Amino acid sequence: MQIPFDNSYAALPDAFYTRLTPTPVKTPHLLAFNTDLAKLLGIKVGDLQEAAQVFAGNATPANAAPLAQLYAGHQFGNWNPQLGDGRAILLGEVIGTDGTRRDIQLKGSGPTPYSRMGDGRAWLGPVLREYLVSEAMYAFGIPTTRALAAVSTGESIWREQGGLPGAVLTRVASSHLRVGTFQIFAARGEIENLKTLTQYAIQRHYPDAKGPMDLLRAVCTAQAALIPAWMAVGFIHGVMNTDNASIAGETIDYGPCAFMDAFAQTRVFSSIDQTGRYAYGNQPNIAVWNMAQLATALIAQMEDRDAAVEEATAIIHAMPDQIEANWLTRFAAKIGISTPVEEDVKRLEHLLALMQDDGADFTNTFRALGTDAARDQFVNREAFEAWHSAWQARLSTEPDPQALMARSNPAVIPRNHRVEEMIQAAVAGDMAPFERLSRALATPYAETDPDLHRPPTSDEIVPATFCGT
């Protein structure tokens, strides 16, 4: 097996990480392998059993530089002074055939110095959920980490539910730099390390940035585009802690994530989000809050703190308008409008209010707009018909609204009940539901498997999702 490693993070000072190799597992078995992604990364795989050994952590490939990264973070708004990769090891980086540098990381690869008394392992359910959902997000065209491989370990992982089958996910990202990576050096007063990290992040992700405040501006722009993209497919991240906020503007750390069925701004699925901090409709506010924490960390290295505070404040205060503009572009496209105007905000808000009042299915309502099936989503059909008539008049100036809607509204999403069915089947040794979902989600805007469009029945509803740690 050949992986063309070209490692840069491992060349940073030792304070950034701990070098260690993954903990071997009992009997690795390759469950899923992303051949298209492997080709993009320039990885050549011969024997699949050898691949299982590598992606389980039993064999370290040549030129890898395995390490666990250090970071801190705000978790549900509370400061944790040291976190780090508690169950993940960065094998190294590759420069793909497209010229882009990416990390290759094993998740569930055993304990590290940052495990905080955890076992450093993952069980099969969260591994397959992240594989499936991250690849779906990629197919939606939303910036995200990706899944290269999933391997079962032949070992039991003990959680509240008892013994569960163990697994390891191989995750690929533009990098694993987080807001929390900056926070830990700022909080410790390690200014030289903070400066080194800032220069590294600029060189790797935003080479046109002229310094810390330019970096902040670029990250805010990326996050301001990412959150509306989530919302446009009904995605709820579930744990938008600062250690889960990617500097690259990618979706990272799929834990108790979920996609809405019936629309509600206050929808929460994460079992650990007891206050709704990370509810669907609150995600824009949290993104701004997270970027304010990044600003605070970056300012710590500036010589003229007063000027830096003033500039950073202006950048953060501009972010809500950026998010709103991106939200309007995304949601206007969902109703066939390519050139939205201010009045379209009220049009969209009216539709979402009707959907929330009647419990309309988020995905199916938008997908069905322009057909007779749309009105079937509503109890108050008279109110919907009034909205529909005004909307049709608005579309009269649009060049091709149906085509725009078709490529803006997925037909299939990873619905929670289908994901749960897939996990239960996989635990029993049946990977067919996983493979079926993977096939459908590879082309989510096509009508390839209509049965997967169906919302859950009352007894299929999954009210809460779990992170798996």
One Martini backbone bead per residue (centre of mass of N, CA, C, O) as a GRO file, in nm:
protein
  469
    1MET     BB    1   0.096   0.036   0.024
    2GLN     BB    2   0.049   0.380  -0.102
    3ILE     BB    3   0.141   0.688   0.069
    4PRO     BB    4   0.203   1.034  -0.016
    5PHE     BB    5   0.366   1.175   0.207
    6ASP     BB    6   0.347   1.540   0.329
    7ASN     BB    7   0.471   1.676   0.613
    8SER     BB    8   0.398   1.972   0.832
    9TYR     BB    9   0.292   1.956   1.124
   10ALA     BB   10   0.537   1.779   1.231
   11ALA     BB   11   0.735   2.046   1.202
   12LEU     BB   12   0.638   2.151   1.442
   13PRO     BB   13   0.638   2.200   1.747
   14ASP     BB   14   0.598   1.989   2.021
   15ALA     BB   15   0.358   2.162   2.155
   16PHE     BB   16   0.131   2.062   1.929
   17TYR     BB   17   0.206   1.758   2.023
   18THR     BB   18   0.191   1.392   2.018
   19ARG     BB   19   0.386   1.125   1.970
   20LEU     BB   20   0.213   0.841   1.823
   21THR     BB   21   0.073   0.529   1.802
   22PRO     BB   22  -0.148   0.321   1.741
   23THR     BB   23  -0.368   0.090   1.873
   24PRO     BB   24  -0.407  -0.216   1.838
   25VAL     BB   25  -0.614  -0.468   1.705
   26LYS     BB   26  -0.745  -0.770   1.671
   27THR     BB   27  -0.969  -0.785   1.395
   28PRO     BB   28  -0.947  -0.649   1.110
   29HIS     BB   29  -1.219  -0.505   0.899
   30LEU     BB   30  -1.325  -0.406   0.594
   31LEU     BB   31  -1.623  -0.217   0.527
   32ALA     BB   32  -1.508   0.062   0.394
   33PHE     BB   33  -1.415   0.216   0.067
   34ASN     BB   34  -1.285   0.514  -0.094
   35THR     BB   35  -1.180   0.513  -0.410
   36ASP     BB   36  -1.205   0.806  -0.509
   37LEU     BB   37  -1.043   0.935  -0.279
   38ALA     BB   38  -0.785   0.773  -0.312
   39LYS     BB   39  -0.718   0.886  -0.591
   40LEU     BB   40  -0.701   1.184  -0.507
   41LEU     BB   41  -0.459   1.107  -0.294
   42GLY     BB   42  -0.266   0.879  -0.426
   43ILE     BB   43  -0.368   0.597  -0.343
   44LYS     BB   44  -0.232   0.264  -0.327
   45VAL     BB   45  -0.416  -0.041  -0.352
   46GLY     BB   46  -0.399  -0.377  -0.308
   47ASP     BB   47  -0.448  -0.516  -0.034
   48LEU     BB   48  -0.721  -0.518   0.180
   49GLN     BB   49  -0.588  -0.630   0.437
   50GLU     BB   50  -0.374  -0.415   0.452
   51ALA     BB   51  -0.572  -0.181   0.475
   52ALA     BB   52  -0.696  -0.271   0.744
   53GLN     BB   53  -0.435  -0.243   0.909
   54VAL     BB   54  -0.391   0.059   0.861
   55PHE     BB   55  -0.701   0.165   0.933
   56ALA     BB   56  -0.665   0.041   1.238
   57GLY     BB   57  -0.341   0.074   1.338
   58ASN     BB   58  -0.142  -0.188   1.297
   59ALA     BB   59  -0.012  -0.020   1.053
   60THR     BB   60   0.261   0.181   0.953
   61PRO     BB   61   0.324   0.374   0.712
   62ALA     BB   62   0.529   0.506   0.513
   63ASN     BB   63   0.603   0.839   0.619
   64ALA     BB   64   0.470   0.865   0.863
   65ALA     BB   65   0.342   1.104   1.145
   66PRO     BB   66   0.225   1.020   1.422
   67LEU     BB   67  -0.037   1.216   1.596
   68ALA     BB   68  -0.154   1.426   1.862
   69GLN     BB   69  -0.350   1.694   1.902
   70LEU     BB   70  -0.356   2.018   2.035
   71TYR     BB   71  -0.626   2.159   2.242
   72ALA     BB   72  -0.903   2.356   2.307
   73GLY     BB   73  -1.221   2.486   2.459
   74HIS     BB   74  -1.560   2.550   2.408
   75GLN     BB   75  -1.819   2.382   2.597
   76PHE     BB   76  -2.111   2.508   2.602
   77GLY     BB   77  -1.940   2.786   2.691
   78ASN     BB   78  -1.715   2.622   2.837
   79TRP     BB   79  -1.404   2.619   2.965
   80ASN     BB   80  -1.130   2.416   2.828
   81PRO     BB   81  -0.784   2.408   2.865
   82GLN     BB   82  -0.780   2.083   2.775
   83LEU     BB   83  -0.768   1.864   2.507
   84GLY     BB   84  -0.765   1.695   2.225
   85ASP     BB   85  -0.674   1.391   2.092
   86GLY     BB   86  -0.847   1.122   2.242
   87ARG     BB   87  -0.922   0.932   1.949
   88ALA     BB   88  -0.682   1.050   1.762
   89ILE     BB   89  -0.469   1.010   1.459
   90LEU     BB   90  -0.225   1.158   1.275
   91LEU     BB   91  -0.057   1.035   1.006
   92GLY     BB   92  -0.089   1.268   0.776
   93GLU     BB   93   0.001   1.406   0.456
   94VAL     BB   94  -0.141   1.502   0.136
   95ILE     BB   95  -0.104   1.557  -0.214
   96GLY     BB   96  -0.314   1.575  -0.445
   97THR     BB   97  -0.412   1.567  -0.777
   98ASP     BB   98  -0.527   1.879  -0.715
   99GLY     BB   99  -0.304   2.016  -0.502
  100THR     BB  100  -0.420   1.934  -0.224
  101ARG     BB  101  -0.397   1.950   0.114
  102ARG     BB  102  -0.423   1.660   0.341
  103ASP     BB  103  -0.555   1.486   0.595
  104ILE     BB  104  -0.486   1.176   0.782
  105GLN     BB  105  -0.721   1.016   1.005
  106LEU     BB  106  -0.766   0.840   1.304
  107LYS     BB  107  -1.077   0.719   1.450
  108GLY     BB  108  -1.039   0.508   1.725
  109SER     BB  109  -0.703   0.450   1.794
  110GLY     BB  110  -0.682   0.526   2.091
  111PRO     BB  111  -0.506   0.634   2.339
  112THR     BB  112  -0.409   0.948   2.481
  113PRO     BB  113  -0.303   1.222   2.662
  114TYR     BB  114  -0.622   1.339   2.583
  115SER     BB  115  -0.852   1.127   2.701
  116ARG     BB  116  -0.965   1.163   2.990
  117MET     BB  117  -1.012   0.844   3.069
  118GLY     BB  118  -1.050   0.728   2.805
  119ASP     BB  119  -1.035   0.472   2.543
  120GLY     BB  120  -1.006   0.587   2.233
  121ARG     BB  121  -1.273   0.483   2.112
  122ALA     BB  122  -1.502   0.331   1.873
  123TRP     BB  123  -1.808   0.269   1.750
  124LEU     BB  124  -1.986   0.171   1.480
  125GLY     BB  125  -2.211   0.382   1.458
  126PRO     BB  126  -2.050   0.659   1.441
  127VAL     BB  127  -1.873   0.573   1.203
  128LEU     BB  128  -2.103   0.531   0.993
  129ARG     BB  129  -2.232   0.804   1.022
  130GLU     BB  130  -1.989   0.976   0.933
  131TYR     BB  131  -1.947   0.850   0.665
  132LEU     BB  132  -2.228   0.909   0.545
  133VAL     BB  133  -2.262   1.218   0.610
  134SER     BB  134  -2.000   1.333   0.488
  135GLU     BB  135  -2.060   1.228   0.198
  136ALA     BB  136  -2.324   1.379   0.168
  137MET     BB  137  -2.211   1.664   0.197
  138TYR     BB  138  -2.034   1.644  -0.050
  139ALA     BB  139  -2.274   1.594  -0.249
  140PHE     BB  140  -2.407   1.879  -0.174
  141GLY     BB  141  -2.151   2.092  -0.165
  142ILE     BB  142  -2.027   2.082   0.130
  143PRO     BB  143  -1.802   2.157   0.340
  144THR     BB  144  -1.583   1.871   0.429
  145THR     BB  145  -1.518   1.606   0.560
  146ARG     BB  146  -1.394   1.273   0.494
  147ALA     BB  147  -1.428   0.928   0.392
  148LEU     BB  148  -1.212   0.644   0.348
  149ALA     BB  149  -1.263   0.449   0.611
  150ALA     BB  150  -1.396   0.134   0.754
  151VAL     BB  151  -1.324  -0.048   1.063
  152SER     BB  152  -1.327  -0.335   1.219
  153THR     BB  153  -1.189  -0.487   1.536
  154GLY     BB  154  -1.310  -0.730   1.727
  155GLU     BB  155  -1.414  -0.537   1.957
  156SER     BB  156  -1.528  -0.417   2.260
  157ILE     BB  157  -1.735  -0.139   2.350
  158TRP     BB  158  -1.791   0.061   2.636
  159ARG     BB  159  -2.114   0.168   2.720
  160GLU     BB  160  -2.420   0.237   2.836
  161GLN     BB  161  -2.528  -0.012   2.643
  162GLY     BB  162  -2.259  -0.161   2.648
  163GLY     BB  163  -2.151  -0.384   2.432
  164LEU     BB  164  -1.968  -0.284   2.136
  165PRO     BB  165  -1.866  -0.254   1.827
  166GLY     BB  166  -1.571  -0.185   1.693
  167ALA     BB  167  -1.411   0.113   1.536
  168VAL     BB  168  -1.256   0.278   1.244
  169LEU     BB  169  -1.190   0.601   1.116
  170THR     BB  170  -1.107   0.754   0.807
  171ARG     BB  171  -1.003   1.090   0.790
  172VAL     BB  172  -1.054   1.381   0.576
  173ALA     BB  173  -0.871   1.700   0.565
  174SER     BB  174  -0.748   2.008   0.517
  175SER     BB  175  -0.765   2.016   0.835
  176HIS     BB  176  -0.732   2.025   1.216
  177LEU     BB  177  -0.784   2.315   1.255
  178ARG     BB  178  -0.884   2.516   1.532
  179VAL     BB  179  -0.989   2.734   1.748
  180GLY     BB  180  -0.860   2.572   1.992
  181THR     BB  181  -0.564   2.590   1.890
  182PHE     BB  182  -0.542   2.895   1.960
  183GLN     BB  183  -0.647   2.909   2.253
  184ILE     BB  184  -0.422   2.757   2.410
  185PHE     BB  185  -0.187   2.961   2.357
  186ALA     BB  186  -0.326   3.213   2.460
  187ALA     BB  187  -0.393   3.109   2.751
  188ARG     BB  188  -0.073   3.040   2.808
  189GLY     BB  189   0.116   3.263   2.669
  190GLU     BB  190   0.219   3.133   2.381
  191ILE     BB  191   0.314   3.342   2.145
  192GLU     BB  192   0.504   3.196   1.952
  193ASN     BB  193   0.309   2.964   1.891
  194LEU     BB  194   0.084   3.146   1.785
  195LYS     BB  195   0.244   3.262   1.550
  196THR     BB  196   0.310   2.997   1.412
  197LEU     BB  197   0.017   2.910   1.366
  198THR     BB  198  -0.073   3.151   1.198
  199GLN     BB  199   0.130   3.112   0.968
  200TYR     BB  200   0.041   2.827   0.896
  201ALA     BB  201  -0.259   2.887   0.829
  202ILE     BB  202  -0.206   3.086   0.605
  203GLN     BB  203  -0.034   2.906   0.419
  204ARG     BB  204  -0.250   2.670   0.397
  205HIS     BB  205  -0.538   2.850   0.351
  206TYR     BB  206  -0.450   3.191   0.341
  207PRO     BB  207  -0.208   3.331   0.150
  208ASP     BB  208  -0.337   3.638   0.130
  209ALA     BB  209  -0.289   3.689   0.409
  210LYS     BB  210  -0.128   3.950   0.622
  211GLY     BB  211  -0.258   3.841   0.900
  212PRO     BB  212  -0.452   3.788   1.172
  213MET     BB  213  -0.697   3.962   1.065
  214ASP     BB  214  -0.713   3.828   0.789
  215LEU     BB  215  -0.766   3.550   0.898
  216LEU     BB  216  -1.027   3.614   1.042
  217ARG     BB  217  -1.181   3.709   0.791
  218ALA     BB  218  -1.161   3.438   0.635
  219VAL     BB  219  -1.299   3.255   0.843
  220CYS     BB  220  -1.564   3.408   0.861
  221THR     BB  221  -1.641   3.372   0.565
  222ALA     BB  222  -1.650   3.062   0.571
  223GLN     BB  223  -1.862   3.035   0.803
  224ALA     BB  224  -2.083   3.217   0.662
  225ALA     BB  225  -2.122   2.989   0.438
  226LEU     BB  226  -2.167   2.719   0.595
  227ILE     BB  227  -2.428   2.751   0.767
  228PRO     BB  228  -2.638   2.795   0.535
  229ALA     BB  229  -2.577   2.521   0.407
  230TRP     BB  230  -2.688   2.354   0.633
  231MET     BB  231  -2.978   2.481   0.647
  232ALA     BB  232  -3.061   2.400   0.345
  233VAL     BB  233  -3.061   2.073   0.460
  234GLY     BB  234  -3.134   2.047   0.775
  235PHE     BB  235  -2.878   2.084   0.954
  236ILE     BB  236  -2.747   1.950   1.273
  237HIS     BB  237  -2.467   1.935   1.451
  238GLY     BB  238  -2.478   1.967   1.805
  239VAL     BB  239  -2.137   2.059   1.843
  240MET     BB  240  -2.038   2.397   1.843
  241ASN     BB  241  -1.761   2.396   1.939
  242THR     BB  242  -1.444   2.529   1.918
  243ASP     BB  243  -1.317   2.234   1.867
  244ASN     BB  244  -1.541   2.217   1.602
  245ALA     BB  245  -1.396   2.464   1.452
  246SER     BB  246  -1.292   2.525   1.137
  247ILE     BB  247  -1.058   2.710   0.968
  248ALA     BB  248  -1.146   2.596   0.672
  249GLY     BB  249  -1.472   2.567   0.665
  250GLU     BB  250  -1.550   2.286   0.774
  251THR     BB  251  -1.707   2.006   0.838
  252ILE     BB  252  -1.676   1.880   1.180
  253ASP     BB  253  -1.755   1.647   1.388
  254TYR     BB  254  -1.967   1.387   1.376
  255GLY     BB  255  -2.195   1.329   1.604
  256PRO     BB  256  -2.510   1.441   1.704
  257CYS     BB  257  -2.618   1.455   1.429
  258ALA     BB  258  -2.879   1.601   1.205
  259PHE     BB  259  -3.188   1.572   1.022
  260MET     BB  260  -3.466   1.710   0.938
  261ASP     BB  261  -3.797   1.682   0.911
  262ALA     BB  262  -3.970   1.852   1.071
  263PHE     BB  263  -4.008   2.182   1.095
  264ALA     BB  264  -3.776   2.363   1.328
  265GLN     BB  265  -3.595   2.606   1.480
  266THR     BB  266  -3.570   2.432   1.772
  267ARG     BB  267  -3.421   2.194   1.681
  268VAL     BB  268  -3.317   1.898   1.869
  269PHE     BB  269  -3.092   1.601   1.919
  270SER     BB  270  -2.887   1.625   2.121
  271SER     BB  271  -2.838   1.476   2.431
  272ILE     BB  272  -2.635   1.727   2.541
  273ASP     BB  273  -2.861   1.951   2.457
  274GLN     BB  274  -3.052   2.098   2.707
  275THR     BB  275  -3.086   2.423   2.589
  276GLY     BB  276  -3.044   2.480   2.267
  277ARG     BB  277  -2.776   2.607   2.168
  278TYR     BB  278  -2.768   2.401   1.887
  279ALA     BB  279  -2.993   2.480   1.730
  280TYR     BB  280  -3.084   2.534   1.423
  281GLY     BB  281  -3.148   2.860   1.455
  282ASN     BB  282  -2.861   2.909   1.634
  283GLN     BB  283  -2.607   2.869   1.449
  284PRO     BB  284  -2.528   3.159   1.367
  285ASN     BB  285  -2.466   3.267   1.654
  286ILE     BB  286  -2.242   3.059   1.719
  287ALA     BB  287  -2.047   3.131   1.495
  288VAL     BB  288  -1.992   3.414   1.601
  289TRP     BB  289  -1.894   3.333   1.880
  290ASN     BB  290  -1.654   3.162   1.783
  291MET     BB  291  -1.510   3.398   1.633
  292ALA     BB  292  -1.465   3.566   1.889
  293GLN     BB  293  -1.265   3.361   2.010
  294LEU     BB  294  -1.058   3.383   1.787
  295ALA     BB  295  -1.003   3.681   1.816
  296THR     BB  296  -0.895   3.672   2.104
  297ALA     BB  297  -0.653   3.489   2.036
  298LEU     BB  298  -0.515   3.665   1.813
  299ILE     BB  299  -0.471   3.930   1.981
  300ALA     BB  300  -0.242   3.823   2.177
  301GLN     BB  301  -0.007   3.889   1.938
  302MET     BB  302  -0.052   4.189   1.946
  303GLU     BB  303   0.084   4.500   1.991
  304ASP     BB  304  -0.187   4.654   1.909
  305ARG     BB  305  -0.462   4.597   2.081
  306ASP     BB  306  -0.665   4.823   2.023
  307ALA     BB  307  -0.663   4.798   1.714
  308ALA     BB  308  -0.738   4.495   1.707
  309VAL     BB  309  -1.011   4.517   1.847
  310GLU     BB  310  -1.140   4.704   1.641
  311GLU     BB  311  -1.108   4.519   1.394
  312ALA     BB  312  -1.239   4.262   1.506
  313THR     BB  313  -1.514   4.383   1.569
  314ALA     BB  314  -1.588   4.450   1.277
  315ILE     BB  315  -1.574   4.161   1.170
  316ILE     BB  316  -1.786   4.034   1.359
  317HIS     BB  317  -2.022   4.241   1.299
  318ALA     BB  318  -2.036   4.148   0.986
  319MET     BB  319  -2.133   3.847   0.994
  320PRO     BB  320  -2.448   3.844   0.999
  321ASP     BB  321  -2.477   3.965   0.711
  322GLN     BB  322  -2.334   3.736   0.568
  323ILE     BB  323  -2.525   3.513   0.652
  324GLU     BB  324  -2.785   3.635   0.539
  325ALA     BB  325  -2.695   3.646   0.244
  326ASN     BB  326  -2.639   3.339   0.216
  327TRP     BB  327  -2.916   3.246   0.298
  328LEU     BB  328  -3.073   3.381   0.070
  329THR     BB  329  -2.936   3.239  -0.163
  330ARG     BB  330  -3.005   2.949  -0.080
  331PHE     BB  331  -3.323   2.980  -0.039
  332ALA     BB  332  -3.397   3.104  -0.309
  333ALA     BB  333  -3.308   2.858  -0.476
  334LYS     BB  334  -3.525   2.664  -0.346
  335ILE     BB  335  -3.753   2.871  -0.503
  336GLY     BB  336  -3.617   2.974  -0.792
  337ILE     BB  337  -3.419   3.219  -0.704
  338SER     BB  338  -3.137   3.395  -0.844
  339THR     BB  339  -3.239   3.715  -0.771
  340PRO     BB  340  -3.253   3.836  -0.487
  341VAL     BB  341  -3.453   4.022  -0.263
  342GLU     BB  342  -3.564   4.159   0.021
  343GLU     BB  343  -3.860   4.043  -0.007
  344ASP     BB  344  -3.769   3.734   0.004
  345VAL     BB  345  -3.741   3.703   0.304
  346LYS     BB  346  -4.045   3.709   0.375
  347ARG     BB  347  -4.124   3.476   0.192
  348LEU     BB  348  -3.954   3.261   0.341
  349GLU     BB  349  -4.055   3.306   0.630
  350HIS     BB  350  -4.346   3.232   0.565
  351LEU     BB  351  -4.300   2.942   0.477
  352LEU     BB  352  -4.160   2.846   0.741
  353ALA     BB  353  -4.400   2.907   0.923
  354LEU     BB  354  -4.596   2.712   0.789
  355MET     BB  355  -4.423   2.460   0.832
  356GLN     BB  356  -4.413   2.476   1.140
  357ASP     BB  357  -4.720   2.477   1.203
  358ASP     BB  358  -4.758   2.187   1.019
  359GLY     BB  359  -4.507   1.991   1.006
  360ALA     BB  360  -4.333   2.007   0.765
  361ASP     BB  361  -4.129   1.871   0.546
  362PHE     BB  362  -3.840   1.998   0.451
  363THR     BB  363  -3.744   1.839   0.200
  364ASN     BB  364  -4.022   1.773   0.056
  365THR     BB  365  -4.129   2.056   0.020
  366PHE     BB  366  -3.907   2.174  -0.161
  367ARG     BB  367  -3.912   1.947  -0.376
  368ALA     BB  368  -4.239   1.999  -0.442
  369LEU     BB  369  -4.227   2.258  -0.552
  370GLY     BB  370  -4.452   2.294  -0.830
  371THR     BB  371  -4.639   2.077  -0.711
  372ASP     BB  372  -4.908   1.906  -0.579
  373ALA     BB  373  -4.746   1.779  -0.330
  374ALA     BB  374  -4.699   2.027  -0.147
  375ARG     BB  375  -4.987   2.065  -0.015
  376ASP     BB  376  -4.966   1.789   0.153
  377GLN     BB  377  -4.785   1.928   0.390
  378PHE     BB  378  -5.057   2.080   0.465
  379VAL     BB  379  -5.320   2.190   0.660
  380ASN     BB  380  -5.313   2.495   0.567
  381ARG     BB  381  -5.393   2.533   0.245
  382GLU     BB  382  -5.483   2.824   0.210
  383ALA     BB  383  -5.217   2.957   0.300
  384PHE     BB  384  -5.041   2.818   0.090
  385GLU     BB  385  -5.189   2.916  -0.168
  386ALA     BB  386  -5.126   3.212  -0.122
  387TRP     BB  387  -4.822   3.183  -0.134
  388HIS     BB  388  -4.806   3.039  -0.411
  389SER     BB  389  -4.921   3.264  -0.589
  390ALA     BB  390  -4.704   3.479  -0.524
  391TRP     BB  391  -4.464   3.305  -0.612
  392GLN     BB  392  -4.541   3.265  -0.909
  393ALA     BB  393  -4.522   3.564  -0.978
  394ARG     BB  394  -4.219   3.593  -0.906
  395LEU     BB  395  -4.116   3.376  -1.131
  396SER     BB  396  -4.164   3.538  -1.404
  397THR     BB  397  -3.845   3.656  -1.397
  398GLU     BB  398  -3.732   3.374  -1.421
  399PRO     BB  399  -3.558   3.161  -1.626
  400ASP     BB  400  -3.512   2.857  -1.437
  401PRO     BB  401  -3.652   2.743  -1.162
  402GLN     BB  402  -3.661   2.431  -1.180
  403ALA     BB  403  -3.357   2.381  -1.213
  404LEU     BB  404  -3.270   2.523  -0.954
  405MET     BB  405  -3.435   2.343  -0.759
  406ALA     BB  406  -3.314   2.064  -0.840
  407ARG     BB  407  -3.009   2.167  -0.740
  408SER     BB  408  -3.116   2.269  -0.428
  409ASN     BB  409  -3.299   1.995  -0.376
  410PRO     BB  410  -3.293   1.725  -0.218
  411ALA     BB  411  -3.431   1.400  -0.221
  412VAL     BB  412  -3.198   1.294  -0.026
  413ILE     BB  413  -3.133   1.203   0.313
  414PRO     BB  414  -3.003   1.129   0.635
  415ARG     BB  415  -3.220   0.988   0.797
  416ASN     BB  416  -3.249   0.892   1.117
  417HIS     BB  417  -3.401   0.620   1.077
  418ARG     BB  418  -3.205   0.510   0.863
  419VAL     BB  419  -2.948   0.523   1.027
  420GLU     BB  420  -3.046   0.339   1.253
  421GLU     BB  421  -3.099   0.094   1.079
  422MET     BB  422  -2.811   0.067   0.976
  423ILE     BB  423  -2.675   0.020   1.249
  424GLN     BB  424  -2.831  -0.230   1.341
  425ALA     BB  425  -2.749  -0.402   1.100
  426ALA     BB  426  -2.439  -0.383   1.138
  427VAL     BB  427  -2.429  -0.514   1.419
  428ALA     BB  428  -2.558  -0.785   1.276
  429GLY     BB  429  -2.383  -0.791   0.983
  430ASP     BB  430  -2.549  -0.579   0.794
  431MET     BB  431  -2.450  -0.372   0.505
  432ALA     BB  432  -2.684  -0.302   0.306
  433PRO     BB  433  -2.802  -0.031   0.416
  434PHE     BB  434  -2.541   0.127   0.384
  435GLU     BB  435  -2.509   0.083   0.077
  436ARG     BB  436  -2.776   0.209  -0.004
  437LEU     BB  437  -2.730   0.491   0.112
  438SER     BB  438  -2.467   0.552  -0.035
  439ARG     BB  439  -2.580   0.547  -0.318
  440ALA     BB  440  -2.800   0.767  -0.289
  441LEU     BB  441  -2.601   0.997  -0.161
  442ALA     BB  442  -2.416   1.034  -0.417
  443THR     BB  443  -2.715   1.132  -0.560
  444PRO     BB  444  -2.932   1.345  -0.403
  445TYR     BB  445  -3.081   1.486  -0.675
  446ALA     BB  446  -3.189   1.207  -0.734
  447GLU     BB  447  -3.445   0.959  -0.830
  448THR     BB  448  -3.336   0.652  -0.712
  449ASP     BB  449  -3.491   0.611  -0.400
  450PRO     BB  450  -3.799   0.679  -0.295
  451ASP     BB  451  -3.813   0.535  -0.012
  452LEU     BB  452  -3.593   0.745   0.118
  453HIS     BB  453  -3.802   0.998   0.135
  454ARG     BB  454  -3.940   0.900   0.378
  455PRO     BB  455  -4.070   0.968   0.652
  456PRO     BB  456  -4.132   0.903   0.961
  457THR     BB  457  -4.298   0.735   1.160
  458SER     BB  458  -4.399   0.747   1.480
  459ASP     BB  459  -4.217   0.473   1.545
  460GLU     BB  460  -3.938   0.603   1.390
  461ILE     BB  461  -3.860   0.820   1.565
  462VAL     BB  462  -3.563   1.013   1.638
  463PRO     BB  463  -3.510   1.220   1.920
  464ALA     BB  464  -3.200   1.119   1.958
  465THR     BB  465  -2.848   1.184   1.970
  466PHE     BB  466  -2.510   1.047   1.968
  467CYS     BB  467  -2.152   1.058   1.999
  468GLY     BB  468  -1.990   0.782   2.133
  469THR     BB  469  -1.798   0.853   2.396
   0.00000   0.00000   0.00000
